[in-house]
């Protein structure tokens, strides 16, 4: 019996030892406290969901999100009524209105960045080689006014748009390309398509950028309508300068008895179109009567570009409605009254401000 009892005790001791060993292993594998950076697991245990406190609730639809608020940058030119530049203006001399509401200027300064310009020239056979003749003339007037650090590209158009010279600081390369323009391929002049194509090409270019359009402004066969062109220009940050060559062209064609079916009304309509393209983007337009005016115009183009003021503001209207916002820029004295400008003789001069007319607000947001 003693032997049987000993056997039973031995078994109980062995069982207890096994149970103790299993408990020790379980305790060794259990975490000792909260883990702050547990390694990733293939099948992590589900964690109880923590409800955020009410004051940290996510924003609801209609609440402004910072990334949806545009920053509007304006390249502004200020001149007298006679076209003389007004230098030395300061931040407090500008008042910005968006849809009639005053805006706070966040950044301001004269723009001293290099000029980035696309020369967009009509090159159509419908005008008896007029543009190949004109190109040599205005090129000699434009390039001496550009600096070494300025960038220029040459794009010509008739039915199609062609990049003759990509952006370069070598002005002679552009000049030589112009000198080699002899035989236009088509008689069409698709100015709407050419402008929109060039604006689209410049959308990813940073900094101050502009297009100098040298054209009659007559559109013959574009895929885009005038309304589509205007809509496309509403969203651009490219400044467009236009030199309409209709008047010298008509003088040339009358001299050579080659007006044919060209009507003065067509040229007047084209002139208004070029004025609109320039005005809505903050640029300027010229319509010379004679070739001799071109050198002065080319100097003015570069002077205007070098004397722009760059103004930045964050709109007070944060609604991402995708609507067009109208911008108005005024010149004011530090006390808020209209700025008084005088000429060298002390005579009061009216001022004119050239800036883009508006922009299209972003559309969408949280909850859309």
URTADA-V918867 format. One record per backbone hydrogen bond with DSSP energy under -1.0 kcal/mol. CO is the residue of the C=O (numbers start at 1). NH is the residue of the N-H. E is the energy in kcal/mol with one decimal. If there is no record, write none. Layout:
BEGIN
CO:NH:E, CO:NH:E
END
This chain:
BEGIN
1:5:-2.8, 2:6:-2.3, 3:7:-1.7, 4:8:-1.9, 5:9:-2.5, 6:10:-2.6, 7:11:-1.9, 8:12:-2.2, 9:13:-2.7, 10:14:-2.3, 11:15:-2.4, 12:16:-2.5, 13:17:-2.4, 14:18:-2.2, 15:19:-2.4, 16:20:-2.5, 17:21:-2.2, 18:22:-2.3, 19:23:-2.2, 20:24:-2.2, 21:25:-2.0, 22:26:-2.2, 23:27:-2.4, 24:28:-2.1, 25:29:-1.7, 26:30:-1.2, 53:56:-2.0, 54:57:-1.7, 60:63:-1.9, 65:68:-1.9, 66:69:-1.3, 72:313:-2.2, 74:311:-2.8, 76:309:-3.1, 77:354:-3.2, 78:86:-2.5, 79:352:-3.2, 80:83:-2.0, 84:80:-2.3, 90:93:-1.9, 91:94:-1.7, 93:332:-2.1, 95:330:-2.6, 96:103:-2.2, 97:328:-2.5, 98:101:-2.0, 101:98:-2.8, 107:312:-2.5, 109:310:-3.0, 115:151:-3.3, 116:210:-2.3, 117:153:-1.9, 118:212:-2.7, 119:155:-2.9, 120:214:-2.6, 121:157:-1.8, 124:127:-1.0, 125:128:-1.3, 127:130:-1.4, 129:133:-1.3, 130:134:-2.5, 131:135:-2.8, 134:138:-2.5, 135:139:-2.2, 136:140:-1.2, 138:142:-2.3, 139:143:-2.0, 142:145:-1.8, 143:146:-1.6, 147:150:-1.4, 151:117:-2.6, 152:168:-2.0, 153:119:-3.2, 154:164:-1.7, 154:165:-1.8, 155:121:-2.7, 156:162:-3.0, 157:123:-3.2, 158:190:-3.0, 160:158:-1.9, 162:156:-2.1, 165:154:-2.3, 168:152:-2.4, 169:171:-1.1, 171:175:-2.4, 172:176:-2.7, 173:177:-1.6, 174:178:-2.1, 175:179:-2.1, 178:181:-1.6, 186:125:-2.6, 189:191:-1.8, 190:194:-2.0, 191:195:-2.3, 192:196:-2.2, 193:197:-2.7, 194:198:-2.0, 195:199:-2.6, 196:200:-2.4, 197:201:-1.7, 198:202:-1.4, 202:205:-1.5, 209:239:-1.9, 210:118:-2.0, 211:241:-3.1, 212:120:-2.6, 213:243:-3.2, 214:122:-2.6, 215:245:-1.6, 225:229:-2.0, 226:230:-2.6, 227:231:-2.3, 228:232:-2.1, 229:233:-1.9, 230:234:-1.0, 233:236:-1.1, 239:211:-2.3, 241:213:-3.3, 242:286:-2.5, 243:215:-1.5, 245:249:-2.0, 246:250:-2.9, 247:251:-2.3, 248:252:-2.3, 249:253:-2.7, 250:254:-2.6, 251:255:-2.0, 252:256:-1.5, 253:258:-3.1, 254:257:-1.2, 259:262:-2.4, 263:267:-1.3, 264:268:-2.2, 265:269:-2.3, 266:270:-2.2, 267:271:-2.3, 268:272:-1.9, 269:273:-1.9, 270:274:-2.2, 271:275:-2.2, 272:276:-2.0, 273:277:-2.4, 274:278:-2.2, 275:279:-2.8, 276:280:-2.4, 278:283:-2.9, 279:282:-1.1, 280:357:-1.6, 284:242:-1.9, 286:244:-2.8, 290:293:-1.7, 291:294:-1.9, 293:297:-1.8, 294:298:-2.6, 295:299:-1.7, 296:300:-1.9, 297:301:-2.2, 298:302:-1.7, 299:303:-2.3, 300:304:-2.8, 301:305:-2.0, 302:306:-1.9, 303:307:-1.0, 308:111:-2.9, 309:76:-3.4, 310:109:-1.3, 311:74:-3.5, 312:106:-2.7, 312:107:-1.5, 313:72:-2.5, 319:321:-2.2, 320:364:-1.9, 323:361:-3.0, 325:359:-1.8, 326:99:-2.7, 328:97:-2.7, 330:95:-2.4, 331:339:-1.7, 333:336:-2.5, 337:333:-3.7, 341:349:-3.6, 343:346:-2.2, 347:343:-2.3, 350:81:-1.7, 352:79:-2.8, 354:77:-2.3, 357:327:-3.1, 359:325:-3.4, 362:322:-1.6, 365:368:-1.8
END
